[in-house]
Amino acid sequence: MGIINATHDSFYKGDLDNGLNGILQLVTTMLNDGAAILDIGGQSTKPGSATITVETELQRVIPVIEMIKEHFQEAIISVDTFHSEVASGAVAAGASMVNDVSAGELDKNMITTVANLKVPYVCMHMKGTPENMKEQNQYKDIIKEMLDYFVAKVNECRAAGIKDVIIDPGFGFAKNAAQNIYLLKHLSVFKMLDCPILAGLSRKSTIYKTLNISPNEALNGTTVLNTLALHNGANILRVHDVKEAVEAITLYDQYRNA
């Protein structure tokens, strides 16, 4: 899953800075490099980020989705949003998956909306909001609490009528570096939920702060953690750098099947 940031304020880079033509070049590269899904987001969810209006988010993501479908009709597009109105607008424009960092907690209409849209739903674990999640990383037993959360969420999604539920442990969302590494080590626990697991580790602070480098220098660390995620059961890697992630998947598959 290749990340397209239709924003100016992402923690790594805002792809909208280069306009629609710049995004089209990025999309072309990602698809040529082997991206299976393109994830389009207009709302930054970095720690401390403020929530933008639904109207602003729609203005950012809809032209990007329409442009991609115009040039690459077969491309599978996911919309990264926690607003049900944006999810509806994006699917109408050509998206075929909804990726919600709040798992329906920030918009109580989201789960019903996704069920009505009849598209797959990425259900992520987060406490609080992107604006305040950094202060909400207290857990007695992080794995048990997250497992309980996902059991309830998956049941809620299926009861609403969502057939394809993908779970995302939410690395970096209300979790510090040590918690992220512990979560990665125990990722295989979530396979008992019988849902595909999405891992979003790309260039995050767990990598660059641990190594005392910048996000721009975090590609090697990303590949290391992506490989560990694959080893521990991840089915989808959400990444900024598609070519390197596809190489990691190819080599890991060879290793696993040897």
SULNORZI-V896119 format. One record per pair of residues at least 24 apart in sequence whose ideal C-beta (glycine too) atoms are under 10 Angstrom apart, sorted by the first residue. I is the first residue (numbers start at 0). GAP is how many residues later the second one is. D is the distance in whole Angstrom. If there is no record, write none. Layout:
i=(I,I)
gap=(GAP,GAP)
d=(D,D)
This chain:
i=(0,0,0,0,0,0,0,0,0,0,0,0,0,0,0,0,0,0,0,0,0,0,0,1,1,1,1,1,1,1,1,1,1,1,1,1,1,1,1,1,1,1,1,1,1,1,1,2,2,2,2,2,2,2,2,2,2,2,2,2,2,2,2,3,3,3,3,3,3,3,3,3,3,3,3,3,3,3,4,4,4,4,4,4,4,4,4,4,5,5,5,5,5,5,5,5,5,5,5,5,5,5,6,6,6,6,6,6,6,6,6,6,6,6,7,7,8,8,8,8,8,8,9,9,9,9,9,9,9,9,10,10,10,10,10,10,10,10,10,10,10,10,11,11,11,11,11,11,11,11,11,11,12,12,12,12,13,14,14,14,14,15,15,15,15,15,19,19,19,19,19,20,22,22,22,22,23,23,23,23,23,23,25,25,26,26,26,26,26,26,26,27,27,27,28,28,29,29,29,29,29,29,29,30,30,30,30,30,30,31,31,32,32,32,32,32,32,32,33,33,33,33,33,33,33,34,34,34,34,34,34,34,35,35,35,35,35,35,35,36,36,36,36,36,36,36,36,36,36,36,36,37,37,37,37,37,37,37,37,37,37,37,37,38,38,38,38,38,38,38,38,38,38,38,38,38,38,39,39,39,39,39,39,39,39,39,39,39,39,40,40,40,40,40,40,40,41,41,41,41,41,41,42,42,42,42,42,42,42,43,44,44,44,44,44,44,44,44,44,44,44,44,44,44,45,45,45,45,45,46,46,46,46,46,46,46,46,46,46,47,47,47,47,47,48,48,48,48,49,49,49,50,50,50,50,50,50,51,52,53,53,53,53,53,53,53,54,54,55,56,56,56,56,56,56,56,57,57,57,57,57,57,57,59,60,60,60,60,60,61,61,61,61,61,61,61,62,63,63,64,64,64,64,64,64,64,65,65,65,66,66,67,67,67,68,68,68,69,75,77,77,77,77,77,77,77,77,78,79,79,79,79,80,80,80,81,81,81,81,81,81,81,82,82,82,82,83,83,83,83,83,83,83,83,83,84,84,84,85,85,86,86,86,86,86,87,87,87,87,89,89,90,90,90,90,91,94,95,96,96,96,96,97,97,97,97,98,98,98,98,98,98,98,99,99,99,100,100,100,100,100,100,100,100,100,101,101,101,101,101,101,101,102,102,102,102,102,102,102,102,102,102,102,103,103,103,103,104,104,105,109,110,110,110,110,110,110,110,110,111,111,111,112,113,113,113,113,113,113,114,114,114,114,114,114,114,115,115,115,116,117,117,117,117,118,118,118,119,119,119,119,119,119,120,120,120,120,120,120,120,120,120,121,121,121,121,121,121,121,121,121,121,121,122,122,122,122,122,122,122,122,122,122,122,122,122,122,123,123,123,123,123,123,123,123,123,123,123,124,124,124,124,124,124,124,124,124,124,124,124,124,125,125,125,125,125,125,125,126,126,126,126,127,127,128,128,129,129,131,132,132,132,132,132,133,133,133,133,133,134,135,135,135,136,136,136,136,136,136,136,136,137,137,138,138,138,138,141,141,141,141,141,141,141,141,142,142,142,142,142,142,142,142,143,145,145,145,145,145,145,146,146,146,146,146,149,149,149,149,150,150,152,152,153,153,153,156,157,163,163,164,164,164,164,165,165,165,165,165,165,166,166,166,166,166,166,166,166,167,167,167,167,167,167,167,167,167,168,168,168,168,168,168,168,169,169,169,170,170,170,170,170,170,170,170,170,170,170,171,171,171,171,171,171,172,172,174,175,175,175,176,176,176,176,176,176,177,177,178,179,179,179,179,179,179,180,180,180,180,182,183,183,183,183,183,183,184,184,185,186,186,186,186,186,186,186,187,187,187,187,188,188,189,189,189,190,190,190,190,194,195,195,195,195,196,196,196,196,196,196,197,197,197,197,197,197,198,198,198,198,198,198,198,198,198,198,198,198,198,199,199,199,199,199,199,199,200,200,200,200,200,200,200,200,201,201,201,201,201,201,201,201,202,202,202,214,218,218,219,221,222,222,222,223,225,226,226,226,227,229,229,230,230)
gap=(29,34,35,36,37,38,75,77,79,96,98,121,165,197,198,199,201,235,236,237,238,241,244,24,25,27,28,29,31,32,33,34,35,36,37,38,76,200,235,236,237,238,239,240,241,243,244,27,32,35,36,37,38,75,77,197,199,200,235,236,237,238,239,26,31,34,35,36,37,38,57,60,61,64,73,74,76,236,34,35,36,37,38,39,55,59,75,235,34,35,36,37,51,53,54,55,56,57,58,59,73,74,34,35,36,37,38,39,42,45,49,50,53,54,36,52,34,35,37,40,41,43,31,34,35,36,39,193,205,230,33,34,35,36,37,38,161,192,193,194,197,204,34,190,191,192,196,202,203,204,206,228,190,202,203,227,30,25,26,49,225,26,44,45,47,48,43,44,46,47,48,46,40,41,44,45,40,43,44,46,47,48,214,216,37,40,41,44,45,48,50,40,43,44,213,214,45,209,210,211,212,213,216,37,40,41,43,44,211,210,211,208,209,210,211,212,213,214,208,209,211,212,213,215,216,40,41,204,207,208,210,211,39,40,200,201,206,210,213,38,39,40,41,59,60,62,83,85,161,199,201,26,27,30,34,37,38,39,40,41,57,59,204,37,38,39,40,41,56,58,60,83,159,161,197,199,200,24,25,28,37,38,39,40,41,50,53,55,59,37,38,39,40,45,58,60,37,38,39,41,44,48,37,38,39,40,43,58,87,86,35,36,37,56,57,79,81,84,85,86,88,125,127,128,84,88,126,158,159,83,84,85,86,87,88,125,126,127,158,82,83,84,85,86,80,81,82,84,79,80,81,31,32,55,78,79,80,31,30,27,29,30,31,32,35,53,30,31,30,24,25,26,28,29,32,33,25,27,28,30,31,32,35,26,25,28,29,32,34,24,27,28,30,31,32,33,30,26,29,24,25,26,27,28,29,30,24,27,28,26,27,25,26,27,24,25,26,24,44,41,42,43,44,88,120,158,160,40,42,44,120,158,25,26,29,24,25,28,42,44,47,48,24,26,27,30,24,25,26,27,28,29,30,32,33,24,25,28,24,27,26,27,30,32,34,25,26,28,29,27,29,25,26,27,28,25,24,24,24,25,67,69,24,25,64,68,24,25,67,69,99,101,139,24,26,68,24,25,28,29,32,67,69,72,99,24,25,26,27,28,68,71,46,47,49,50,51,53,54,62,64,65,67,49,52,53,56,24,48,24,50,42,45,46,48,49,50,51,54,48,49,50,47,43,46,47,48,50,51,42,43,44,45,46,47,48,44,45,46,45,43,44,45,46,43,44,45,42,43,44,45,46,76,32,36,39,41,42,43,44,45,46,42,43,44,45,46,73,74,76,78,114,116,26,27,30,31,33,34,39,42,43,44,45,47,72,75,26,29,42,43,44,45,46,47,49,74,76,24,25,28,42,43,44,45,46,48,49,50,58,65,42,43,44,46,47,48,49,43,46,47,48,45,46,44,45,43,44,42,37,39,40,41,42,38,39,40,41,42,39,37,38,39,35,36,37,38,39,41,42,43,36,41,35,36,40,43,27,32,33,37,38,40,41,44,26,39,40,42,43,44,46,47,45,24,29,37,40,43,44,39,42,43,45,46,40,42,43,45,41,42,40,42,39,40,41,38,37,31,32,28,29,30,31,29,30,31,32,69,70,24,26,27,28,29,30,31,68,27,28,29,30,31,32,66,68,70,28,29,30,31,32,60,65,28,29,30,28,29,30,31,33,34,35,36,54,58,67,28,29,32,33,34,35,27,31,31,29,30,33,27,28,29,30,32,33,28,32,27,24,25,26,27,30,45,25,29,44,47,49,41,44,45,47,48,50,43,47,46,41,42,43,44,45,46,47,43,44,45,46,43,44,42,43,44,41,42,43,44,40,37,38,39,40,32,35,36,37,38,39,31,36,37,38,39,40,26,27,29,30,31,33,34,35,36,37,38,39,40,26,29,34,36,37,38,39,24,25,27,28,33,36,37,38,24,35,36,37,38,39,42,43,36,37,38,25,25,26,24,26,24,25,28,24,26,24,25,28,24,25,26,24,25)
d=(10,7,7,4,8,5,9,7,10,9,8,9,10,7,10,8,10,5,7,4,7,9,9,8,8,9,4,8,8,9,4,9,7,5,7,10,10,10,10,8,7,8,9,5,10,9,10,9,10,8,5,9,7,10,8,8,7,9,6,6,5,9,9,8,10,6,6,5,7,10,9,7,10,8,9,10,9,9,9,9,6,8,10,8,10,10,9,9,6,6,5,9,9,9,4,5,9,8,5,9,10,9,7,6,7,5,10,10,9,9,10,9,7,10,9,9,10,5,8,7,9,9,8,5,9,7,9,10,10,9,7,9,4,8,10,9,9,8,8,8,10,6,9,8,5,9,10,10,5,8,8,6,9,8,9,8,8,9,10,9,10,8,7,10,10,8,6,7,10,6,10,9,9,6,7,8,9,6,8,9,6,9,10,10,9,8,6,8,7,8,10,10,8,8,8,8,9,9,9,9,5,9,10,9,10,6,9,7,8,9,9,9,4,4,9,9,6,9,6,7,8,4,9,8,9,8,9,9,5,9,9,8,10,7,8,10,9,9,10,9,5,7,5,9,7,9,10,10,10,7,9,9,9,6,9,6,7,5,7,10,9,10,9,10,8,4,8,5,10,8,6,9,10,9,10,6,10,5,6,8,6,7,6,6,9,7,10,7,9,9,7,3,7,10,8,9,9,8,7,10,7,9,8,6,7,8,8,9,8,7,8,10,8,5,9,9,9,9,4,10,9,10,9,8,7,10,9,9,9,7,8,9,6,5,10,8,8,9,8,7,6,8,9,7,9,5,6,10,10,8,6,9,9,8,7,8,7,10,9,9,5,9,5,6,9,9,9,10,10,6,10,6,9,5,9,9,9,7,6,10,5,8,9,9,7,8,6,8,8,9,6,7,9,5,9,9,9,9,9,9,6,9,9,4,5,6,10,5,7,10,10,9,7,9,7,4,9,9,10,9,8,10,7,10,10,10,9,9,8,10,10,9,10,9,9,4,6,7,9,9,9,9,6,9,8,9,9,4,5,9,8,4,8,10,9,8,10,8,10,10,6,6,7,8,9,6,9,9,7,9,10,10,5,9,6,9,8,8,8,7,8,8,7,10,9,10,9,8,8,8,8,9,8,7,10,9,9,6,9,7,9,8,7,7,9,6,10,9,8,9,10,9,8,9,10,5,10,9,8,10,9,9,9,8,7,8,9,9,9,9,10,9,6,6,9,5,9,7,10,6,8,9,9,8,8,9,6,10,10,8,9,9,4,4,5,9,9,8,10,9,8,9,8,9,8,9,8,8,8,4,8,6,9,10,6,9,5,9,7,6,7,10,10,8,5,8,5,10,9,6,9,8,9,10,7,5,7,9,6,9,6,7,6,7,10,8,9,10,9,9,8,4,8,5,10,7,8,8,6,7,8,8,7,6,4,10,7,8,9,9,10,9,10,5,9,4,6,9,9,8,4,9,9,6,10,10,8,10,9,9,9,6,4,9,9,9,7,10,9,8,9,5,9,10,9,5,5,5,10,6,10,9,10,9,8,7,10,10,10,7,6,10,7,7,9,10,8,7,10,5,9,6,9,9,8,9,8,10,9,8,10,6,7,8,8,7,10,6,8,9,7,9,10,6,8,6,9,10,9,8,9,9,5,8,6,5,7,5,8,7,10,6,10,5,7,6,7,10,10,10,8,4,7,6,10,9,8,7,8,7,9,10,10,9,10,10,8,7,6,5,9,6,10,7,10,8,9,10,8,8,5,6,6,10,9,10,9,9,8,10,9,7,4,9,6,6,9,9,9,8,9,4,9,9,9,7,8,9,9,10,6,6,6,10,7,9,8,7,8,8,6,10,9,4,5,7,9,5,4,9,9,9,9,7,10,9,5,10,9,9,10,9,4,6,8,9,6,5,5,7,9,7,7,4,8,6,8,7,9,4,8,9,9,4,9,7,6,7,9,10,9,10,9,8,4,8,5,6,9,6,9,8,8,8,8,8,6,4,5,7,10,8,9,6,8,9,6,10,9,9,8,5,10,9,9,8,6,9,10,9,8,9,8)
